């Protein structure tokens, strides 16, 4: 299981082993990591799983689809590297993958 890093808005790092095939949002929720709410359960309908992909890992994830891009227009403080973490599936080559959590989700 790849180790995924979640860094909060204050710079605190939390780690979780997340199974291949699981998504980044569920990894945070299952490990009680604050800053990702996941209110719709991963249905790409709430945007409470907003995160920022660390620059070093941006090439590891496919581009957001149209539905995700649409929902990302509704998040607080969107950035170039904004993604919905429920739409990012963990793959075997994602050891050390890092996301940053927006202050607005605490
Ligand atoms: Fe609702 Fe990701 S959990 S959009």
Backbone and ligand atoms as CSV (ligand in chain L), in Angstrom:
chain,resi,resn,atom,element,x,y,z
A,1,UNK,N,N,0.846,-1.194,0.000
A,1,UNK,CA,C,0.000,0.000,0.000
A,1,UNK,C,C,0.879,1.241,0.000
A,2,UNK,N,N,0.713,2.102,-0.981
A,2,UNK,CA,C,1.517,3.326,-1.001
A,2,UNK,C,C,1.238,4.210,0.215
A,3,UNK,N,N,2.294,4.841,0.698
A,3,UNK,CA,C,2.169,5.811,1.790
A,3,UNK,C,C,1.823,7.166,1.177
A,4,UNK,N,N,0.693,7.720,1.598
A,4,UNK,CA,C,0.243,9.012,1.082
A,4,UNK,C,C,0.432,10.060,2.182
A,5,UNK,N,N,0.957,11.217,1.809
A,5,UNK,CA,C,1.170,12.320,2.755
A,5,UNK,C,C,0.083,13.366,2.584
A,6,UNK,N,N,-0.459,13.797,3.710
A,6,UNK,CA,C,-1.454,14.870,3.721
A,6,UNK,C,C,-0.877,15.983,4.585
A,7,UNK,N,N,-0.738,17.167,4.009
A,7,UNK,CA,C,-0.130,18.287,4.740
A,7,UNK,C,C,-1.186,19.367,4.936
A,8,UNK,N,N,-1.439,19.724,6.197
A,8,UNK,CA,C,-2.486,20.705,6.458
A,8,UNK,C,C,-1.987,22.128,6.213
A,9,UNK,N,N,-2.888,23.071,6.358
A,9,UNK,CA,C,-2.582,24.464,6.011
A,9,UNK,C,C,-1.507,25.060,6.909
A,10,UNK,N,N,-1.280,24.436,8.070
A,10,UNK,CA,C,-0.227,24.903,8.979
A,10,UNK,C,C,1.104,24.184,8.739
A,11,UNK,N,N,1.118,23.260,7.810
A,11,UNK,CA,C,2.350,22.551,7.490
A,11,UNK,C,C,2.536,21.253,8.248
A,12,UNK,N,N,1.535,20.853,9.023
A,12,UNK,CA,C,1.628,19.578,9.735
A,12,UNK,C,C,1.392,18.424,8.764
A,13,UNK,N,N,2.227,17.388,8.873
A,13,UNK,CA,C,2.134,16.258,7.943
A,13,UNK,C,C,1.486,15.052,8.607
A,14,UNK,N,N,0.550,14.461,7.898
A,14,UNK,CA,C,-0.109,13.232,8.346
A,14,UNK,C,C,0.105,12.196,7.255
A,15,UNK,N,N,0.308,10.953,7.657
A,15,UNK,CA,C,0.596,9.893,6.691
A,15,UNK,C,C,-0.458,8.806,6.789
A,16,UNK,N,N,-0.745,8.191,5.660
A,16,UNK,CA,C,-1.671,7.056,5.663
A,16,UNK,C,C,-1.257,6.076,4.578
A,17,UNK,N,N,-1.315,4.791,4.901
A,17,UNK,CA,C,-1.141,3.759,3.880
A,17,UNK,C,C,-2.496,3.585,3.219
A,18,UNK,N,N,-2.544,3.825,1.935
A,18,UNK,CA,C,-3.827,3.765,1.214
A,18,UNK,C,C,-3.728,2.685,0.131
A,19,UNK,N,N,-4.696,1.796,0.124
A,19,UNK,CA,C,-4.662,0.659,-0.804
A,19,UNK,C,C,-4.749,1.120,-2.255
A,20,UNK,N,N,-4.053,0.399,-3.119
A,20,UNK,CA,C,-4.161,0.631,-4.560
A,20,UNK,C,C,-5.625,0.431,-4.959
A,21,UNK,N,N,-6.145,1.365,-5.735
A,21,UNK,CA,C,-7.544,1.307,-6.156
A,21,UNK,C,C,-8.458,2.156,-5.293
A,22,UNK,N,N,-7.985,2.505,-4.107
A,22,UNK,CA,C,-8.735,3.410,-3.224
A,22,UNK,C,C,-8.462,4.837,-3.677
A,23,UNK,N,N,-9.247,5.790,-3.193
A,23,UNK,CA,C,-8.957,7.170,-3.587
A,23,UNK,C,C,-8.391,7.972,-2.408
A,24,UNK,N,N,-7.818,9.103,-2.745
A,24,UNK,CA,C,-7.120,9.935,-1.745
A,24,UNK,C,C,-8.078,10.433,-0.658
A,25,UNK,N,N,-9.292,10.775,-1.046
A,25,UNK,CA,C,-10.290,11.225,-0.055
A,25,UNK,C,C,-10.568,10.119,0.953
A,26,UNK,N,N,-10.844,8.912,0.466
A,26,UNK,CA,C,-11.194,7.823,1.370
A,26,UNK,C,C,-10.027,7.487,2.290
A,27,UNK,N,N,-8.824,7.598,1.779
A,27,UNK,CA,C,-7.645,7.355,2.605
A,27,UNK,C,C,-7.584,8.308,3.786
A,28,UNK,N,N,-7.954,9.561,3.562
A,28,UNK,CA,C,-7.949,10.540,4.651
A,28,UNK,C,C,-9.078,10.255,5.637
A,29,UNK,N,N,-10.260,10.002,5.116
A,29,UNK,CA,C,-11.423,9.758,5.987
A,29,UNK,C,C,-11.201,8.503,6.833
A,30,UNK,N,N,-10.723,7.439,6.215
A,30,UNK,CA,C,-10.518,6.173,6.938
A,30,UNK,C,C,-9.466,6.312,8.034
A,31,UNK,N,N,-8.558,7.247,7.864
A,31,UNK,CA,C,-7.481,7.432,8.840
A,31,UNK,C,C,-7.686,8.663,9.717
A,32,UNK,N,N,-8.907,9.186,9.686
A,32,UNK,CA,C,-9.316,10.312,10.539
A,32,UNK,C,C,-8.374,11.513,10.410
A,33,UNK,N,N,-7.993,11.795,9.179
A,33,UNK,CA,C,-7.166,12.971,8.894
A,33,UNK,C,C,-8.105,14.141,8.592
A,34,UNK,N,N,-8.018,15.184,9.398
A,34,UNK,CA,C,-8.870,16.361,9.199
A,34,UNK,C,C,-8.474,17.097,7.925
A,35,UNK,N,N,-9.440,17.869,7.390
A,35,UNK,CA,C,-9.140,18.718,6.248
A,35,UNK,C,C,-9.690,18.192,4.937
A,36,UNK,N,N,-10.168,16.945,4.962
A,36,UNK,CA,C,-10.892,16.383,3.825
A,36,UNK,C,C,-12.181,15.813,4.391
A,37,UNK,N,N,-13.295,16.359,3.960
A,37,UNK,CA,C,-14.574,15.961,4.546
A,37,UNK,C,C,-15.222,14.818,3.765
A,38,UNK,N,N,-15.262,14.923,2.464
A,38,UNK,CA,C,-15.826,13.847,1.647
A,38,UNK,C,C,-17.307,13.623,1.880
A,39,UNK,N,N,-18.061,14.683,1.949
A,39,UNK,CA,C,-19.479,14.585,2.347
A,39,UNK,C,C,-20.347,13.796,1.376
A,40,UNK,N,N,-20.018,13.767,0.101
A,40,UNK,CA,C,-20.862,13.019,-0.849
A,40,UNK,C,C,-20.373,11.583,-1.044
A,41,UNK,N,N,-19.348,11.209,-0.320
A,41,UNK,CA,C,-18.877,9.830,-0.394
A,41,UNK,C,C,-18.085,9.511,-1.649
A,42,UNK,N,N,-17.676,10.535,-2.366
A,42,UNK,CA,C,-16.851,10.301,-3.556
A,42,UNK,C,C,-17.625,10.339,-4.855
A,43,UNK,N,N,-18.833,10.887,-4.819
A,43,UNK,CA,C,-19.684,10.926,-6.014
A,43,UNK,C,C,-19.410,12.142,-6.895
A,44,UNK,N,N,-18.387,12.901,-6.606
A,44,UNK,CA,C,-18.048,14.114,-7.366
A,44,UNK,C,C,-19.224,15.093,-7.351
A,45,UNK,N,N,-19.755,15.320,-6.145
A,45,UNK,CA,C,-20.941,16.164,-6.036
A,45,UNK,C,C,-20.869,17.206,-4.931
A,46,UNK,N,N,-19.791,17.237,-4.139
A,46,UNK,CA,C,-19.805,18.155,-2.991
A,46,UNK,C,C,-18.595,19.100,-2.933
A,47,UNK,N,N,-17.487,18.692,-3.439
A,47,UNK,CA,C,-16.233,19.469,-3.425
A,47,UNK,C,C,-15.646,19.663,-2.027
A,48,UNK,N,N,-16.115,18.907,-1.041
A,48,UNK,CA,C,-15.522,19.015,0.305
A,48,UNK,C,C,-14.284,18.130,0.450
A,49,UNK,N,N,-13.798,17.642,-0.662
A,49,UNK,CA,C,-12.561,16.857,-0.660
A,49,UNK,C,C,-11.471,17.591,-1.444
A,50,UNK,N,N,-11.677,18.898,-1.603
A,50,UNK,CA,C,-10.703,19.714,-2.347
A,50,UNK,C,C,-9.306,19.579,-1.737
A,51,UNK,N,N,-8.319,19.446,-2.592
A,51,UNK,CA,C,-6.928,19.439,-2.131
A,51,UNK,C,C,-6.064,20.059,-3.211
A,52,UNK,N,N,-4.824,20.315,-2.863
A,52,UNK,CA,C,-3.827,20.808,-3.812
A,52,UNK,C,C,-2.769,19.722,-3.971
A,53,UNK,N,N,-2.532,19.324,-5.207
A,53,UNK,CA,C,-1.510,18.308,-5.460
A,53,UNK,C,C,-0.133,18.965,-5.347
A,54,UNK,N,N,0.742,18.331,-4.575
A,54,UNK,CA,C,2.104,18.833,-4.466
A,54,UNK,C,C,2.757,18.877,-5.857
A,55,UNK,N,N,3.491,19.945,-6.111
A,55,UNK,CA,C,4.085,20.152,-7.439
A,55,UNK,C,C,4.901,18.947,-7.912
A,56,UNK,N,N,5.561,18.273,-6.987
A,56,UNK,CA,C,6.430,17.157,-7.363
A,56,UNK,C,C,5.654,15.951,-7.885
A,57,UNK,N,N,4.335,15.938,-7.665
A,57,UNK,CA,C,3.549,14.749,-8.003
A,57,UNK,C,C,2.460,15.024,-9.032
A,58,UNK,N,N,2.407,16.224,-9.528
A,58,UNK,CA,C,1.314,16.626,-10.418
A,58,UNK,C,C,1.271,15.743,-11.680
A,59,UNK,N,N,2.444,15.288,-12.121
A,59,UNK,CA,C,2.483,14.470,-13.340
A,59,UNK,C,C,2.009,13.039,-13.097
A,60,UNK,N,N,1.797,12.659,-11.849
A,60,UNK,CA,C,1.389,11.286,-11.521
A,60,UNK,C,C,-0.102,11.058,-11.712
A,61,UNK,N,N,-0.848,12.147,-11.846
A,61,UNK,CA,C,-2.301,11.981,-11.908
A,61,UNK,C,C,-2.836,12.437,-13.265
A,62,UNK,N,N,-3.820,11.704,-13.773
A,62,UNK,CA,C,-4.426,12.134,-15.033
A,62,UNK,C,C,-5.195,13.437,-14.844
A,63,UNK,N,N,-5.435,14.121,-15.929
A,63,UNK,CA,C,-6.157,15.386,-15.883
A,63,UNK,C,C,-7.584,15.173,-15.387
A,64,UNK,N,N,-8.120,16.175,-14.712
A,64,UNK,CA,C,-9.503,16.102,-14.224
A,64,UNK,C,C,-10.471,15.996,-15.396
A,65,UNK,N,N,-11.553,15.230,-15.186
A,65,UNK,CA,C,-12.569,15.160,-16.242
A,65,UNK,C,C,-13.488,16.384,-16.152
A,66,UNK,N,N,-14.438,16.473,-17.066
A,66,UNK,CA,C,-15.282,17.665,-17.155
A,66,UNK,C,C,-16.095,17.898,-15.887
A,67,UNK,N,N,-16.625,16.838,-15.304
A,67,UNK,CA,C,-17.450,16.986,-14.100
A,67,UNK,C,C,-16.622,17.518,-12.934
A,68,UNK,N,N,-15.400,17.000,-12.785
A,68,UNK,CA,C,-14.525,17.466,-11.716
A,68,UNK,C,C,-14.124,18.921,-11.950
A,69,UNK,N,N,-13.765,19.235,-13.180
A,69,UNK,CA,C,-13.387,20.623,-13.492
A,69,UNK,C,C,-14.529,21.574,-13.178
A,70,UNK,N,N,-15.738,21.175,-13.493
A,70,UNK,CA,C,-16.911,22.005,-13.243
A,70,UNK,C,C,-17.058,22.257,-11.740
A,71,UNK,N,N,-16.933,21.200,-10.955
A,71,UNK,CA,C,-17.096,21.335,-9.501
A,71,UNK,C,C,-15.956,22.144,-8.881
A,72,UNK,N,N,-14.787,22.051,-9.469
A,72,UNK,CA,C,-13.643,22.809,-8.945
A,72,UNK,C,C,-13.837,24.323,-9.079
A,73,UNK,N,N,-14.769,24.740,-9.915
A,73,UNK,CA,C,-15.042,26.180,-10.034
A,73,UNK,C,C,-15.769,26.695,-8.793
A,74,UNK,N,N,-16.281,25.780,-7.957
A,74,UNK,CA,C,-17.067,26.183,-6.780
A,74,UNK,C,C,-16.268,26.154,-5.478
A,75,UNK,N,N,-15.003,25.723,-5.531
A,75,UNK,CA,C,-14.245,25.610,-4.281
A,75,UNK,C,C,-13.725,26.978,-3.832
A,76,UNK,N,N,-13.448,27.067,-2.530
A,76,UNK,CA,C,-12.828,28.267,-1.975
A,76,UNK,C,C,-11.339,28.229,-2.311
A,77,UNK,N,N,-10.803,29.352,-2.777
A,77,UNK,CA,C,-9.384,29.495,-3.056
A,77,UNK,C,C,-8.836,28.426,-4.034
A,78,UNK,N,N,-9.405,28.356,-5.217
A,78,UNK,CA,C,-8.878,27.397,-6.206
A,78,UNK,C,C,-7.493,27.815,-6.699
A,79,UNK,N,N,-6.689,26.812,-7.044
A,79,UNK,CA,C,-5.348,27.070,-7.586
A,79,UNK,C,C,-5.131,26.160,-8.786
A,80,UNK,N,N,-4.023,26.396,-9.490
A,80,UNK,CA,C,-3.676,25.577,-10.660
A,80,UNK,C,C,-3.649,24.091,-10.331
A,81,UNK,N,N,-3.198,23.779,-9.113
A,81,UNK,CA,C,-3.034,22.371,-8.727
A,81,UNK,C,C,-4.207,21.848,-7.893
A,82,UNK,N,N,-5.339,22.534,-7.948
A,82,UNK,CA,C,-6.528,22.063,-7.224
A,82,UNK,C,C,-7.084,20.795,-7.862
A,83,UNK,N,N,-7.470,19.852,-7.017
A,83,UNK,CA,C,-8.169,18.642,-7.466
A,83,UNK,C,C,-9.162,18.220,-6.395
A,84,UNK,N,N,-10.094,17.373,-6.811
A,84,UNK,CA,C,-10.989,16.739,-5.841
A,84,UNK,C,C,-10.371,15.396,-5.505
A,85,UNK,N,N,-10.040,15.211,-4.241
A,85,UNK,CA,C,-9.258,14.030,-3.866
A,85,UNK,C,C,-10.019,12.726,-4.047
A,86,UNK,N,N,-11.345,12.791,-4.102
A,86,UNK,CA,C,-12.110,11.555,-4.324
A,86,UNK,C,C,-11.968,11.049,-5.751
A,87,UNK,N,N,-11.483,11.910,-6.623
A,87,UNK,CA,C,-11.348,11.528,-8.035
A,87,UNK,C,C,-9.936,11.061,-8.361
A,88,UNK,N,N,-9.094,10.970,-7.346
A,88,UNK,CA,C,-7.711,10.552,-7.573
A,88,UNK,C,C,-7.507,9.168,-6.990
A,89,UNK,N,N,-7.395,8.216,-7.889
A,89,UNK,CA,C,-7.227,6.826,-7.481
A,89,UNK,C,C,-5.762,6.536,-7.209
A,90,UNK,N,N,-5.523,5.833,-6.114
A,90,UNK,CA,C,-4.153,5.475,-5.754
A,90,UNK,C,C,-3.669,4.335,-6.645
A,91,UNK,N,N,-2.473,4.518,-7.184
A,91,UNK,CA,C,-1.849,3.475,-7.993
A,91,UNK,C,C,-0.540,3.039,-7.322
A,92,UNK,N,N,-0.014,1.912,-7.766
A,92,UNK,CA,C,1.153,1.311,-7.100
A,92,UNK,C,C,2.376,2.219,-7.115
A,93,UNK,N,N,2.442,3.125,-8.077
A,93,UNK,CA,C,3.636,3.987,-8.199
A,93,UNK,C,C,3.480,5.314,-7.449
A,94,UNK,N,N,2.530,5.377,-6.517
A,94,UNK,CA,C,2.275,6.650,-5.825
A,94,UNK,C,C,2.866,6.715,-4.419
A,95,UNK,N,N,3.865,5.895,-4.119
A,95,UNK,CA,C,4.522,5.955,-2.817
A,95,UNK,C,C,5.021,7.388,-2.560
A,96,UNK,N,N,4.622,7.946,-1.443
A,96,UNK,CA,C,5.065,9.294,-1.081
A,96,UNK,C,C,4.245,10.413,-1.703
A,97,UNK,N,N,3.210,10.051,-2.438
A,97,UNK,CA,C,2.349,11.066,-3.076
A,97,UNK,C,C,1.852,12.032,-2.007
A,98,UNK,N,N,1.871,13.311,-2.339
A,98,UNK,CA,C,1.597,14.333,-1.323
A,98,UNK,C,C,0.527,15.307,-1.787
A,99,UNK,N,N,-0.442,15.542,-0.903
A,99,UNK,CA,C,-1.454,16.566,-1.153
A,99,UNK,C,C,-1.437,17.563,-0.001
A,100,UNK,N,N,-1.825,18.789,-0.335
A,100,UNK,CA,C,-1.937,19.861,0.654
A,100,UNK,C,C,-3.420,20.147,0.858
A,101,UNK,N,N,-3.799,20.408,2.094
A,101,UNK,CA,C,-5.216,20.547,2.438
A,101,UNK,C,C,-5.580,22.007,2.646
A,102,UNK,N,N,-6.675,22.439,2.047
A,102,UNK,CA,C,-7.040,23.864,2.149
A,102,UNK,C,C,-7.557,24.236,3.529
A,103,UNK,N,N,-7.201,25.425,3.957
A,103,UNK,CA,C,-7.604,25.924,5.282
A,103,UNK,C,C,-9.123,25.941,5.431
A,104,UNK,N,N,-9.828,26.157,4.338
A,104,UNK,CA,C,-11.281,26.325,4.394
A,104,UNK,C,C,-12.024,25.047,4.798
A,105,UNK,N,N,-11.378,23.898,4.793
A,105,UNK,CA,C,-12.069,22.643,5.089
A,105,UNK,C,C,-11.879,22.182,6.535
A,106,UNK,N,N,-11.416,23.080,7.389
A,106,UNK,CA,C,-11.273,22.707,8.816
A,106,UNK,C,C,-12.421,23.249,9.633
L,1,LIG,FE1,FE,-17.707,14.886,-2.681
L,1,LIG,FE2,FE,-15.213,14.416,-3.539
L,1,LIG,S1,S,-16.167,13.628,-1.786
L,1,LIG,S2,S,-16.719,15.618,-4.465
